[in-house]
């Protein structure tokens, strides 16, 4: 029923239950009270007889004392009783009436006849209930209990009778009255409870129904729905909070929509292709570049000899195991065949993967990341970038290194030969001879360094770099490099400092000559780009690299610094920053930092750089080791 599902109905039933319990408890106490009351009424006759005998004994001593009788009736008046004194000839003594008594005034003849009082005059005690409703209008009730006892003088003779009468409420009338009172109270309680329930219906249920209706509208997408606030109580606060929630939700939905549009705009404007795949391998979402790739690769006739294509087609003629459907399906497209191995690896291992794909004449760099629903892989996102041009340039650079290394050997030999001839006094004047010899010699040395750098770099990248590993004392190496460049620092007015720890820094496996080459390249760069009165510092200390002990070497200068846009590329071959980093023909070849990186990586370490334009540059080397402390 609706009443049992309503909040007001539940409150109404709860209150009725509470009222019922209270009435039951009240009834229990009333019944106990009435039982005690009736029990006391049964003993009332005996108590009245004792009381009458007591007063009769006292009356014998105060036979004609009017003050005694007045006081006695005053005391009896508190118990709704009255005393009468009669003589043996049935004459009634005129006694004063108690001011506190509301008892009706009766006479002896109203209760007993002379014949009935003879036993009293003979020394007996009599008592009886009397109904006076037919004789006179009564005050406290129509039923009375009358007790008569002998009245004796001081010598013990009976001179009359002492009679006390007391009003008795009707027990049935009292019971009926209590029952009616209980029924009236119950009816009033239930009526008030029902009225209170309907009051709650108008104050609680209706606002809650409005809130429910507004919530239903919001679930249907009408986020502008609001609830009218009609009160300032908790319901009103709830409505106010609901409206505030609706406003915030509307703002959140608007923000999400804008974020979605923003994300869509970003995806559409990306030059990289983005392809989203479901768990079965079907294409769910792409940006324009990704859609172009899917369409282009779908039109390629893949060779039947291709291992991946054959395995892929053997699974099912319709490619159903992968969820690959025909391109006529407007809602999904099959995964491009070149992405199948990478997709399988990502789904099976639940980890991101990257590779390069050679498709016809193009080279694509692909990074694929799994998509999760809780702990399960529900698909993957692939980002494809066309790196054909980068691959071509890289190949040209490698070819250039090989060609330059090959082509420069003969000119270098010739330059060295001419320099020897010039040194044999072939020029006419000494000045010309020295000038030509110095120029040829400097150029030969520079080209020799270029050739050596090119050859070293080529060997390093090809994995043919031969390193002679032995124990290296790094602190001794740093001190030797300081002595090596101290003269140059003094000539240029540059402060060269070294900071070393107290303990010895031992590299268990390192090529000291190659490490010296690394520091030479870094210091040479620092001197070429640091002005006079500046500072160059070398620092070495123990550190932790990949949770293992290592030696950290820092080479910092206060030179021109490197632009932030150039920092990610300075370790590439032939890369140079802006012209401010070079000084004409004395500039570097663009190979020094590439050689540094290869040598450090050959030692299973890493090199990083931090630089602020106009403030200086700091190169940090990490070399894993097990240091020996002495």
Beta strands, then each sheet from edge to edge (+ up, - down):
strand 1: 81-87
strand 2: 126-131
strand 3: 143-152
strand 4: 158-168
strand 5: 273-278
strand 6: 283-286
strand 7: 353-359
strand 8: 362-373
strand 9: 376-386
strand 10: 470-473
strand 11: 495-500
strand 12: 506-510
strand 13: 535-545
strand 14: 548-557
strand 15: 606-612
strand 16: 616-624
sheet 1: 1+ 4- 3+ 2-
sheet 2: 6+ 5- 9+ 8- 7+
sheet 3: 10+ 12-
sheet 4: 11+ 13+ 14- 16+ 15-
end
